[in-house]
Amino acid sequence: MNQNIISLILFLLISAVPVYAQQDNGSNTTSSRILLKIPYKDREGLMKVMRNNLQSLNKMISAMAEDDFKSVQSIAKNMSFNKKKGKGLSRRGNAAFMAMGIKFHTEDTAAIMKAAEKRDRKATLHAMANMVSTCVACHSTFRVMEWPNNKFYKRPNPMKLVLPKEFKATK
Ligand code: HEC
């Protein structure tokens, strides 16, 4: 795997969040994205999870550079759905957010695991790109920060999780 391509993928990904923020057209607010009305504590929790997502992706790209499909598989497994992730998704108060999160933690990561198991470099990279599309789609749709005047919110009631039929949750 060419180092330049890896750098490019990483650069595009890291750029994604600020680029979408800038597209909120000059009004200096993050107005066009849907605000998740959650408590500060939960915002912090969500952002921490997100930074871990980026770190996992970083590790996955490095593993691909070494043809280390075993590591790719185990990183994707760690990113897969479990009850804890389900709980996090169900209490953000938005069904579309939950659906995108479920897609990310079930279909997207499963596709990466499947392709990596076959040691199919091209298919694994395609599956990784599909996952990143879900990251990007969610970032362009939702936000957790308000500007100006961040307000305080109570935690929304948890929603009912609907997982893909064939998917079995671990832990
Ligand atoms: C289900 C929705 C969703 C998915 C999927 C998602 N994110 Fe996020 N992410 C968010 C939200 C919402 C924010 C806050 C954005 C804002 O307020 O501007 C965020 C913020 C971030 C941040 C900024 C963290 C910080 O501390 O500033 C990073 C980095 C990030 N996400 C990485 C990722 C990566 C990498 C993926 C995919 C592997 C991913 N996210 C998938 C919803 C999502």
Residues whose N, C-alpha, C, O or C-beta is under 5 A from the ligand:
A	BS01	HEC	M47 M50 R51 N53 L54 L57 F97 M100 G101 F104 M131 T134 C135 C138 H139 F142 R143 V144 M145
